[in-house]
Amino acid sequence: MKTDETPSIRVLGTKVHMVEIPDVLNQMVKWIENEKGACHHVVNSGMHGVMAARRDPNLRTTFRSVDLFAADGILMVILARIRGFKLNKKNTGPDILIEFARIANDRGYTNYFYGDAEPVLQRLESSLKQRFPDLKIVGHRSPPFRQLSPEEEDADVAAINEASPDVLWVGLGMPKQEIWIADHRSQLNTSVAVGAGAAFKFFSGDVNRGPEFMRNLGFEWLWRLISEPKRIWRRVLIDAPMFVGLAMMEVVGLKKYDDAD
């Protein structure tokens, strides 16, 4: 599946591909196997990313350049179904990391983790290696939680390139991780760079995920609101209702959004 042939919809000015986790994994494998030397940018987001792009012109510009924007979250799944695409909630979300690790364990693909705190990265690596003993992790790096100097940015890119991973997982949070990838992808010696979001914290055990039945039904947001209220209250209580209203106006034709809106 070539990304220029992948079905997509425009949501409040952002192009979102109608893909599930198996589609994303297949595309990543094709890039690794057939397109060495080019860094492909994968975004895994939904309502949160689309609303962030409405507020941030730099993020809107970034989203125009990504190779694959995978739909995530129950609101995006519902909107996709309204638009005629039967996405399965079970096949979207941060599980891209764990499902790719399963493939990489069998095929020998290499991984590098960039972002979050050093203890989180250490626990993430330990957890992944317990589940996938043959998984190749060629490095990780935890940048300071502040604006990096040009010299520090260059050092981070050099460390990644020295490791030369097949996939670079960037866990700096939305929108920082997506902008970081877009700013550095021409310098990166990796086939795929993926914005990992909260996946590092989930699979390191730093943040407990909701029960599987809640995730599959689309209620993980409720679990996270209860467990991390300070982190996600705004997106649940303000952004989500606003997204629903704006998206419905778009669906019924009362409003049309473009990249600059």
C-alpha positions as CSV (number, residue, x, y, z in Angstrom):
1,M,0.0,0.0,0.0
2,K,1.6,3.3,-1.1
3,T,0.7,6.2,1.2
4,D,-0.4,8.3,-1.8
5,E,-3.0,5.6,-2.5
6,T,-4.1,5.1,1.1
7,P,-7.8,6.2,1.7
8,S,-8.0,9.3,3.8
9,I,-10.4,12.0,5.0
10,R,-9.9,15.6,5.9
11,V,-10.8,16.5,9.5
12,L,-10.8,20.2,10.4
13,G,-8.1,20.8,7.8
14,T,-5.9,17.8,8.7
15,K,-5.5,14.8,6.4
16,V,-6.1,11.6,8.3
17,H,-5.4,8.2,6.7
18,M,-8.1,5.5,7.2
19,V,-5.7,2.8,8.4
20,E,-5.6,0.4,11.3
21,I,-2.6,-1.0,13.1
22,P,-2.0,-3.9,10.7
23,D,-1.9,-1.4,7.8
24,V,0.6,0.8,9.6
25,L,2.8,-2.1,10.4
26,N,2.8,-3.3,6.8
27,Q,3.7,0.1,5.5
28,M,6.6,0.4,8.0
29,V,7.9,-3.0,7.0
30,K,7.8,-1.9,3.3
31,W,9.7,1.3,4.0
32,I,12.3,-0.6,6.0
33,E,12.8,-3.3,3.4
34,N,12.5,-1.2,0.2
35,E,13.3,2.5,0.9
36,K,16.5,2.7,2.9
37,G,18.0,6.1,3.2
38,A,14.7,8.0,3.5
39,C,13.1,8.8,6.8
40,H,9.3,8.4,6.8
41,H,7.2,10.2,9.4
42,V,4.3,8.3,11.1
43,V,1.8,10.2,13.3
44,N,-0.6,8.2,15.5
45,S,-3.2,10.6,16.8
46,G,-6.8,11.7,16.6
47,M,-8.9,14.4,18.1
48,H,-6.0,15.6,20.3
49,G,-3.7,16.1,17.3
50,V,-6.3,17.7,15.1
51,M,-7.3,20.2,17.8
52,A,-3.7,20.9,18.6
53,A,-3.1,21.7,14.9
54,R,-5.9,24.2,14.9
55,R,-4.1,26.1,17.6
56,D,-0.6,25.7,16.3
57,P,0.3,26.8,12.7
58,N,3.7,25.1,13.0
59,L,2.0,21.8,13.8
60,R,-0.4,22.3,10.8
61,T,2.6,22.7,8.6
62,T,4.2,19.6,10.1
63,F,1.1,17.5,9.4
64,R,1.1,18.4,5.7
65,S,4.5,16.7,5.4
66,V,3.9,13.4,7.3
67,D,3.8,10.2,5.3
68,L,1.1,8.5,7.4
69,F,-1.4,9.9,9.9
70,A,-3.0,7.0,11.6
71,A,-6.4,7.6,13.2
72,D,-6.5,7.1,17.0
73,G,-9.2,7.5,19.6
74,I,-12.9,6.7,19.7
75,L,-14.0,10.1,18.4
76,M,-11.9,9.7,15.2
77,V,-13.1,6.1,14.8
78,I,-16.8,7.2,15.0
79,L,-16.1,10.1,12.6
80,A,-14.5,7.7,10.2
81,R,-17.5,5.4,10.3
82,I,-19.8,8.3,9.7
83,R,-17.7,9.1,6.6
84,G,-18.0,5.5,5.4
85,F,-14.8,3.8,6.7
86,K,-15.3,0.9,9.1
87,L,-12.3,1.4,11.4
88,N,-12.1,-1.0,14.4
89,K,-11.2,0.8,17.7
90,K,-9.3,-2.3,18.8
91,N,-6.9,-1.8,15.9
92,T,-5.9,1.8,16.6
93,G,-3.8,3.5,19.2
94,P,-0.5,3.2,21.0
95,D,-0.4,-0.6,20.5
96,I,1.5,0.2,17.3
97,L,4.7,0.1,19.4
98,I,4.1,-3.3,21.0
99,E,2.8,-4.8,17.8
100,F,5.8,-3.6,15.8
101,A,8.1,-5.0,18.6
102,R,6.5,-8.4,17.9
103,I,7.4,-8.2,14.2
104,A,10.9,-6.7,14.9
105,N,11.6,-9.6,17.4
106,D,11.1,-12.1,14.6
107,R,12.7,-10.2,11.7
108,G,15.6,-8.5,13.5
109,Y,14.6,-4.9,12.9
110,T,16.4,-2.4,15.2
111,N,14.8,0.2,17.4
112,Y,15.8,3.4,19.2
113,F,13.9,5.3,21.8
114,Y,14.1,9.1,22.1
115,G,12.3,11.2,24.7
116,D,10.8,10.9,28.2
117,A,12.9,10.4,31.4
118,E,15.8,8.0,31.7
119,P,14.1,5.7,34.3
120,V,11.1,5.4,32.0
121,L,13.3,4.4,29.1
122,Q,15.1,1.9,31.1
123,R,11.9,0.3,32.3
124,L,10.5,0.4,28.8
125,E,13.5,-1.5,27.4
126,S,13.4,-4.1,30.3
127,S,9.7,-4.6,29.7
128,L,10.0,-5.1,26.0
129,K,13.0,-7.4,26.3
130,Q,11.0,-9.6,28.8
131,R,8.2,-9.9,26.2
132,F,10.5,-10.2,23.2
133,P,13.9,-11.6,24.1
134,D,15.3,-11.3,20.6
135,L,14.2,-7.6,20.1
136,K,17.1,-5.5,19.0
137,I,17.2,-2.1,20.8
138,V,20.2,-0.2,19.6
139,G,20.0,2.8,22.0
140,H,17.9,5.4,23.8
141,R,18.3,9.0,24.8
142,S,16.5,11.1,27.3
143,P,16.9,14.8,26.3
144,P,16.6,17.5,29.0
145,F,13.0,18.8,29.7
146,R,13.9,22.3,28.3
147,Q,14.8,23.9,25.0
148,L,17.9,22.3,23.6
149,S,20.8,24.2,22.2
150,P,21.8,23.6,18.6
151,E,24.8,21.7,19.8
152,E,22.7,19.5,22.0
153,E,20.3,18.9,19.1
154,D,23.2,17.9,16.8
155,A,24.6,15.6,19.5
156,D,21.2,13.8,19.8
157,V,20.9,13.4,16.1
158,A,24.5,12.1,15.8
159,A,23.9,9.5,18.5
160,I,20.8,8.3,16.7
161,N,22.6,8.1,13.4
162,E,25.5,6.3,14.9
163,A,23.1,3.6,16.1
164,S,21.3,3.6,12.7
165,P,18.0,2.1,13.8
166,D,15.3,0.9,11.4
167,V,12.7,2.7,13.5
168,L,13.1,5.7,15.7
169,W,10.4,6.0,18.4
170,V,10.0,9.6,19.6
171,G,8.2,10.1,22.9
172,L,8.2,13.9,23.5
173,G,4.5,14.4,23.6
174,M,2.2,16.0,21.1
175,P,3.0,18.4,19.4
176,K,6.6,18.6,20.4
177,Q,7.5,15.1,19.0
178,E,5.9,15.6,15.6
179,I,7.6,19.0,15.1
180,W,10.9,17.5,16.3
181,I,10.7,14.7,13.7
182,A,9.7,17.1,10.9
183,D,12.6,19.4,11.8
184,H,15.2,16.6,11.8
185,R,14.0,14.0,9.4
186,S,16.3,15.1,6.6
187,Q,19.3,14.5,8.9
188,L,18.1,11.2,10.4
189,N,19.6,7.9,9.4
190,T,16.5,5.8,10.0
191,S,13.8,4.3,7.8
192,V,10.8,5.3,10.0
193,A,10.3,7.8,12.8
194,V,7.1,7.4,14.8
195,G,5.6,9.8,17.3
196,A,5.1,7.5,20.2
197,G,3.0,9.8,22.5
198,A,2.2,8.1,25.8
199,A,3.3,4.6,24.6
200,F,6.6,4.8,26.5
201,K,4.8,5.4,29.8
202,F,2.2,2.7,29.0
203,F,4.6,-0.1,28.1
204,S,7.2,0.8,30.8
205,G,4.5,0.4,33.4
206,D,4.9,4.0,34.4
207,V,1.2,4.7,33.6
208,N,-1.4,1.9,34.0
209,R,-3.7,1.5,31.1
210,G,-7.4,0.8,31.4
211,P,-8.8,-2.7,31.2
212,E,-8.8,-4.2,27.7
213,F,-12.6,-4.1,27.4
214,M,-12.6,-0.4,28.2
215,R,-9.9,0.3,25.6
216,N,-11.8,-1.8,22.9
217,L,-15.1,0.0,23.7
218,G,-13.3,3.4,23.4
219,F,-13.5,4.4,27.0
220,E,-9.7,4.5,27.7
221,W,-10.1,8.3,27.9
222,L,-12.3,7.9,31.0
223,W,-9.7,5.7,32.7
224,R,-7.0,8.2,31.9
225,L,-9.1,11.1,33.1
226,I,-9.5,9.4,36.5
227,S,-5.9,8.3,36.7
228,E,-4.2,11.4,35.2
229,P,-6.7,14.3,35.6
230,K,-4.2,17.1,35.5
231,R,-2.7,15.8,32.3
232,I,-5.8,15.2,30.1
233,W,-8.7,17.2,31.7
234,R,-8.5,19.9,29.0
235,R,-8.6,17.5,26.0
236,V,-11.5,15.5,27.5
237,L,-13.7,18.4,28.9
238,I,-12.9,21.2,26.5
239,D,-11.3,19.9,23.3
240,A,-13.5,16.8,22.8
241,P,-16.8,18.6,22.9
242,M,-15.4,21.3,20.7
243,F,-14.1,18.7,18.2
244,V,-17.5,17.0,18.1
245,G,-19.3,20.3,17.3
246,L,-16.8,21.4,14.6
247,A,-16.6,17.9,13.0
248,M,-20.4,17.6,12.8
249,M,-20.6,21.0,11.1
250,E,-18.1,19.7,8.6
251,V,-19.9,16.4,8.0
252,V,-23.3,18.1,7.3
253,G,-21.7,20.8,5.1
254,L,-22.2,23.8,7.3
255,K,-18.5,24.5,7.5
256,K,-15.5,23.7,5.4
257,Y,-12.0,23.8,6.9
258,D,-8.7,24.0,5.1
259,D,-5.0,23.9,6.2
260,A,-5.0,27.6,7.0
261,D,-8.4,27.6,9.0
